Amino acid sequence: MSRIAIVDLEVFYCVGVPDEERAQPQRLLLTVELNLDFESASVSDRIEKTIDYHEIVQDLLAYGEGRSWKLLEKLVANVADRIMTQYRPQSVAVEAKKFVIPQARYVSVAVSRSRR
């Protein structure tokens, strides 16, 4: 199994329990790790034989438009489910970092999904 990682992608989503926190998009950093077999892509040098990480990035940059979440847990679960459905990796791990507590560098939530 091989891995593709998108690390600390800056996105702006509306997330937070209080209405005021969800009123405006806030900066989050997303890390997405995809596990898949890309042996045929490494041999053929063809994008069709792997998962196009550029396409995932564009998808995630736009994903928050018109959406809001109260919990970071729900957001990462939604992102992981979307990636599993749209891009079909063997497994995915998604972590979101939120910068809401001044005394902490960040708060993060992570989830993993895999094919049965």
mmCIF file of the C-alpha atoms, coordinates in Angstrom:
data_MODEL
# 
_entry.id   MODEL 
# 
loop_
_atom_site.group_PDB 
_atom_site.id 
_atom_site.type_symbol 
_atom_site.label_atom_id 
_atom_site.label_alt_id 
_atom_site.label_comp_id 
_atom_site.label_asym_id 
_atom_site.label_entity_id 
_atom_site.label_seq_id 
_atom_site.pdbx_PDB_ins_code 
_atom_site.Cartn_x 
_atom_site.Cartn_y 
_atom_site.Cartn_z 
_atom_site.occupancy 
_atom_site.B_iso_or_equiv 
_atom_site.pdbx_formal_charge 
_atom_site.auth_seq_id 
_atom_site.auth_comp_id 
_atom_site.auth_asym_id 
_atom_site.auth_atom_id 
_atom_site.pdbx_PDB_model_num 
ATOM 1   C CA . MET A 1 1   ? 0.000   0.000  0.000   1.00 0.00 ? 1   MET A CA 1 
ATOM 2   C CA . SER A 1 2   ? 1.202   3.490  -0.812  1.00 0.00 ? 2   SER A CA 1 
ATOM 3   C CA . ARG A 1 3   ? 0.251   6.879  0.579   1.00 0.00 ? 3   ARG A CA 1 
ATOM 4   C CA . ILE A 1 4   ? -0.530  10.353 -0.729  1.00 0.00 ? 4   ILE A CA 1 
ATOM 5   C CA . ALA A 1 5   ? -0.587  13.132 1.883   1.00 0.00 ? 5   ALA A CA 1 
ATOM 6   C CA . ILE A 1 6   ? -1.941  16.667 1.665   1.00 0.00 ? 6   ILE A CA 1 
ATOM 7   C CA . VAL A 1 7   ? -0.573  18.401 4.754   1.00 0.00 ? 7   VAL A CA 1 
ATOM 8   C CA . ASP A 1 8   ? -1.997  21.531 6.399   1.00 0.00 ? 8   ASP A CA 1 
ATOM 9   C CA . LEU A 1 9   ? -4.184  22.692 3.518   1.00 0.00 ? 9   LEU A CA 1 
ATOM 10  C CA . GLU A 1 10  ? -5.532  26.113 4.482   1.00 0.00 ? 10  GLU A CA 1 
ATOM 11  C CA . VAL A 1 11  ? -9.322  26.272 4.134   1.00 0.00 ? 11  VAL A CA 1 
ATOM 12  C CA . PHE A 1 12  ? -11.964 28.638 5.460   1.00 0.00 ? 12  PHE A CA 1 
ATOM 13  C CA . TYR A 1 13  ? -15.098 26.932 6.841   1.00 0.00 ? 13  TYR A CA 1 
ATOM 14  C CA . CYS A 1 14  ? -17.876 27.998 9.232   1.00 0.00 ? 14  CYS A CA 1 
ATOM 15  C CA . VAL A 1 15  ? -17.532 25.785 12.286  1.00 0.00 ? 15  VAL A CA 1 
ATOM 16  C CA . GLY A 1 16  ? -18.307 26.271 15.965  1.00 0.00 ? 16  GLY A CA 1 
ATOM 17  C CA . VAL A 1 17  ? -20.965 25.650 18.563  1.00 0.00 ? 17  VAL A CA 1 
ATOM 18  C CA . PRO A 1 18  ? -22.000 29.301 19.139  1.00 0.00 ? 18  PRO A CA 1 
ATOM 19  C CA . ASP A 1 19  ? -23.864 30.987 16.286  1.00 0.00 ? 19  ASP A CA 1 
ATOM 20  C CA . GLU A 1 20  ? -21.362 33.877 16.409  1.00 0.00 ? 20  GLU A CA 1 
ATOM 21  C CA . GLU A 1 21  ? -18.464 31.499 15.741  1.00 0.00 ? 21  GLU A CA 1 
ATOM 22  C CA . ARG A 1 22  ? -20.229 30.068 12.688  1.00 0.00 ? 22  ARG A CA 1 
ATOM 23  C CA . ALA A 1 23  ? -21.193 33.508 11.364  1.00 0.00 ? 23  ALA A CA 1 
ATOM 24  C CA . GLN A 1 24  ? -17.952 33.904 9.390   1.00 0.00 ? 24  GLN A CA 1 
ATOM 25  C CA . PRO A 1 25  ? -15.624 31.322 7.868   1.00 0.00 ? 25  PRO A CA 1 
ATOM 26  C CA . GLN A 1 26  ? -12.542 30.709 9.964   1.00 0.00 ? 26  GLN A CA 1 
ATOM 27  C CA . ARG A 1 27  ? -9.126  29.417 9.061   1.00 0.00 ? 27  ARG A CA 1 
ATOM 28  C CA . LEU A 1 28  ? -8.571  25.685 9.451   1.00 0.00 ? 28  LEU A CA 1 
ATOM 29  C CA . LEU A 1 29  ? -5.707  23.464 8.380   1.00 0.00 ? 29  LEU A CA 1 
ATOM 30  C CA . LEU A 1 30  ? -6.687  20.104 6.899   1.00 0.00 ? 30  LEU A CA 1 
ATOM 31  C CA . THR A 1 31  ? -4.373  17.141 6.580   1.00 0.00 ? 31  THR A CA 1 
ATOM 32  C CA . VAL A 1 32  ? -5.566  14.293 4.388   1.00 0.00 ? 32  VAL A CA 1 
ATOM 33  C CA . GLU A 1 33  ? -3.742  10.978 4.036   1.00 0.00 ? 33  GLU A CA 1 
ATOM 34  C CA . LEU A 1 34  ? -4.907  8.600  1.327   1.00 0.00 ? 34  LEU A CA 1 
ATOM 35  C CA . ASN A 1 35  ? -3.808  4.982  1.195   1.00 0.00 ? 35  ASN A CA 1 
ATOM 36  C CA . LEU A 1 36  ? -4.024  3.250  -2.152  1.00 0.00 ? 36  LEU A CA 1 
ATOM 37  C CA . ASP A 1 37  ? -2.084  1.069  -4.528  1.00 0.00 ? 37  ASP A CA 1 
ATOM 38  C CA . PHE A 1 38  ? -0.522  3.359  -7.111  1.00 0.00 ? 38  PHE A CA 1 
ATOM 39  C CA . GLU A 1 39  ? 1.980   0.854  -8.502  1.00 0.00 ? 39  GLU A CA 1 
ATOM 40  C CA . SER A 1 40  ? 0.439   1.029  -11.986 1.00 0.00 ? 40  SER A CA 1 
ATOM 41  C CA . ALA A 1 41  ? 0.670   4.842  -11.906 1.00 0.00 ? 41  ALA A CA 1 
ATOM 42  C CA . SER A 1 42  ? 4.338   4.689  -10.930 1.00 0.00 ? 42  SER A CA 1 
ATOM 43  C CA . VAL A 1 43  ? 5.004   2.410  -13.900 1.00 0.00 ? 43  VAL A CA 1 
ATOM 44  C CA . SER A 1 44  ? 2.769   4.077  -16.498 1.00 0.00 ? 44  SER A CA 1 
ATOM 45  C CA . ASP A 1 45  ? 3.218   7.719  -15.363 1.00 0.00 ? 45  ASP A CA 1 
ATOM 46  C CA . ARG A 1 46  ? -0.525  8.230  -16.000 1.00 0.00 ? 46  ARG A CA 1 
ATOM 47  C CA . ILE A 1 47  ? -2.735  10.329 -13.723 1.00 0.00 ? 47  ILE A CA 1 
ATOM 48  C CA . GLU A 1 48  ? -5.710  8.064  -14.469 1.00 0.00 ? 48  GLU A CA 1 
ATOM 49  C CA . LYS A 1 49  ? -3.990  5.270  -12.532 1.00 0.00 ? 49  LYS A CA 1 
ATOM 50  C CA . THR A 1 50  ? -3.891  7.177  -9.249  1.00 0.00 ? 50  THR A CA 1 
ATOM 51  C CA . ILE A 1 51  ? -5.892  9.730  -7.275  1.00 0.00 ? 51  ILE A CA 1 
ATOM 52  C CA . ASP A 1 52  ? -5.464  13.288 -8.506  1.00 0.00 ? 52  ASP A CA 1 
ATOM 53  C CA . TYR A 1 53  ? -4.526  15.196 -5.346  1.00 0.00 ? 53  TYR A CA 1 
ATOM 54  C CA . HIS A 1 54  ? -4.920  18.521 -7.168  1.00 0.00 ? 54  HIS A CA 1 
ATOM 55  C CA . GLU A 1 55  ? -8.583  17.654 -7.759  1.00 0.00 ? 55  GLU A CA 1 
ATOM 56  C CA . ILE A 1 56  ? -9.024  16.828 -4.054  1.00 0.00 ? 56  ILE A CA 1 
ATOM 57  C CA . VAL A 1 57  ? -7.435  20.144 -3.067  1.00 0.00 ? 57  VAL A CA 1 
ATOM 58  C CA . GLN A 1 58  ? -9.765  22.105 -5.338  1.00 0.00 ? 58  GLN A CA 1 
ATOM 59  C CA . ASP A 1 59  ? -12.718 20.155 -3.956  1.00 0.00 ? 59  ASP A CA 1 
ATOM 60  C CA . LEU A 1 60  ? -11.724 20.848 -0.333  1.00 0.00 ? 60  LEU A CA 1 
ATOM 61  C CA . LEU A 1 61  ? -11.064 24.544 -0.951  1.00 0.00 ? 61  LEU A CA 1 
ATOM 62  C CA . ALA A 1 62  ? -14.667 24.913 -2.151  1.00 0.00 ? 62  ALA A CA 1 
ATOM 63  C CA . TYR A 1 63  ? -16.266 22.355 0.183   1.00 0.00 ? 63  TYR A CA 1 
ATOM 64  C CA . GLY A 1 64  ? -17.146 24.826 2.938   1.00 0.00 ? 64  GLY A CA 1 
ATOM 65  C CA . GLU A 1 65  ? -19.069 27.218 0.705   1.00 0.00 ? 65  GLU A CA 1 
ATOM 66  C CA . GLY A 1 66  ? -22.675 27.353 1.867   1.00 0.00 ? 66  GLY A CA 1 
ATOM 67  C CA . ARG A 1 67  ? -22.069 24.850 4.673   1.00 0.00 ? 67  ARG A CA 1 
ATOM 68  C CA . SER A 1 68  ? -21.578 25.103 8.398   1.00 0.00 ? 68  SER A CA 1 
ATOM 69  C CA . TRP A 1 69  ? -20.862 22.665 11.195  1.00 0.00 ? 69  TRP A CA 1 
ATOM 70  C CA . LYS A 1 70  ? -21.205 22.972 14.942  1.00 0.00 ? 70  LYS A CA 1 
ATOM 71  C CA . LEU A 1 71  ? -18.610 20.306 15.685  1.00 0.00 ? 71  LEU A CA 1 
ATOM 72  C CA . LEU A 1 72  ? -15.174 19.754 14.213  1.00 0.00 ? 72  LEU A CA 1 
ATOM 73  C CA . GLU A 1 73  ? -15.892 16.042 14.664  1.00 0.00 ? 73  GLU A CA 1 
ATOM 74  C CA . LYS A 1 74  ? -18.785 16.242 12.198  1.00 0.00 ? 74  LYS A CA 1 
ATOM 75  C CA . LEU A 1 75  ? -16.728 18.272 9.728   1.00 0.00 ? 75  LEU A CA 1 
ATOM 76  C CA . VAL A 1 76  ? -13.833 15.760 9.575   1.00 0.00 ? 76  VAL A CA 1 
ATOM 77  C CA . ALA A 1 77  ? -16.290 12.855 9.304   1.00 0.00 ? 77  ALA A CA 1 
ATOM 78  C CA . ASN A 1 78  ? -18.055 14.593 6.384   1.00 0.00 ? 78  ASN A CA 1 
ATOM 79  C CA . VAL A 1 79  ? -14.737 15.286 4.624   1.00 0.00 ? 79  VAL A CA 1 
ATOM 80  C CA . ALA A 1 80  ? -13.546 11.693 5.102   1.00 0.00 ? 80  ALA A CA 1 
ATOM 81  C CA . ASP A 1 81  ? -16.838 10.275 3.819   1.00 0.00 ? 81  ASP A CA 1 
ATOM 82  C CA . ARG A 1 82  ? -16.747 12.566 0.789   1.00 0.00 ? 82  ARG A CA 1 
ATOM 83  C CA . ILE A 1 83  ? -13.199 11.525 -0.097  1.00 0.00 ? 83  ILE A CA 1 
ATOM 84  C CA . MET A 1 84  ? -14.040 7.836  0.278   1.00 0.00 ? 84  MET A CA 1 
ATOM 85  C CA . THR A 1 85  ? -17.089 8.248  -1.973  1.00 0.00 ? 85  THR A CA 1 
ATOM 86  C CA . GLN A 1 86  ? -15.646 10.586 -4.615  1.00 0.00 ? 86  GLN A CA 1 
ATOM 87  C CA . TYR A 1 87  ? -12.030 9.378  -4.911  1.00 0.00 ? 87  TYR A CA 1 
ATOM 88  C CA . ARG A 1 88  ? -12.228 5.765  -3.693  1.00 0.00 ? 88  ARG A CA 1 
ATOM 89  C CA . PRO A 1 89  ? -8.945  5.271  -1.811  1.00 0.00 ? 89  PRO A CA 1 
ATOM 90  C CA . GLN A 1 90  ? -8.459  2.095  0.240   1.00 0.00 ? 90  GLN A CA 1 
ATOM 91  C CA . SER A 1 91  ? -8.492  4.298  3.333   1.00 0.00 ? 91  SER A CA 1 
ATOM 92  C CA . VAL A 1 92  ? -8.335  7.933  4.326   1.00 0.00 ? 92  VAL A CA 1 
ATOM 93  C CA . ALA A 1 93  ? -7.367  9.841  7.457   1.00 0.00 ? 93  ALA A CA 1 
ATOM 94  C CA . VAL A 1 94  ? -8.492  13.447 7.884   1.00 0.00 ? 94  VAL A CA 1 
ATOM 95  C CA . GLU A 1 95  ? -7.319  15.865 10.555  1.00 0.00 ? 95  GLU A CA 1 
ATOM 96  C CA . ALA A 1 96  ? -8.582  19.420 11.024  1.00 0.00 ? 96  ALA A CA 1 
ATOM 97  C CA . LYS A 1 97  ? -6.725  21.997 13.092  1.00 0.00 ? 97  LYS A CA 1 
ATOM 98  C CA . LYS A 1 98  ? -8.688  24.915 14.529  1.00 0.00 ? 98  LYS A CA 1 
ATOM 99  C CA . PHE A 1 99  ? -7.167  28.020 16.124  1.00 0.00 ? 99  PHE A CA 1 
ATOM 100 C CA . VAL A 1 100 ? -9.827  28.994 18.640  1.00 0.00 ? 100 VAL A CA 1 
ATOM 101 C CA . ILE A 1 101 ? -8.118  28.729 22.040  1.00 0.00 ? 101 ILE A CA 1 
ATOM 102 C CA . PRO A 1 102 ? -5.537  31.497 22.576  1.00 0.00 ? 102 PRO A CA 1 
ATOM 103 C CA . GLN A 1 103 ? -3.577  29.465 25.134  1.00 0.00 ? 103 GLN A CA 1 
ATOM 104 C CA . ALA A 1 104 ? -3.127  26.512 22.745  1.00 0.00 ? 104 ALA A CA 1 
ATOM 105 C CA . ARG A 1 105 ? -1.368  26.365 19.389  1.00 0.00 ? 105 ARG A CA 1 
ATOM 106 C CA . TYR A 1 106 ? -4.447  24.614 17.983  1.00 0.00 ? 106 TYR A CA 1 
ATOM 107 C CA . VAL A 1 107 ? -7.182  22.088 18.669  1.00 0.00 ? 107 VAL A CA 1 
ATOM 108 C CA . SER A 1 108 ? -7.389  19.149 16.278  1.00 0.00 ? 108 SER A CA 1 
ATOM 109 C CA . VAL A 1 109 ? -9.793  16.351 15.525  1.00 0.00 ? 109 VAL A CA 1 
ATOM 110 C CA . ALA A 1 110 ? -8.963  13.373 13.328  1.00 0.00 ? 110 ALA A CA 1 
ATOM 111 C CA . VAL A 1 111 ? -10.914 10.476 11.836  1.00 0.00 ? 111 VAL A CA 1 
ATOM 112 C CA . SER A 1 112 ? -10.083 7.506  9.623   1.00 0.00 ? 112 SER A CA 1 
ATOM 113 C CA . ARG A 1 113 ? -12.202 5.567  7.166   1.00 0.00 ? 113 ARG A CA 1 
ATOM 114 C CA . SER A 1 114 ? -11.389 2.402  5.241   1.00 0.00 ? 114 SER A CA 1 
ATOM 115 C CA . ARG A 1 115 ? -13.007 0.048  2.750   1.00 0.00 ? 115 ARG A CA 1 
ATOM 116 C CA . ARG A 1 116 ? -14.469 -3.121 4.197   1.00 0.00 ? 116 ARG A CA 1 
# 
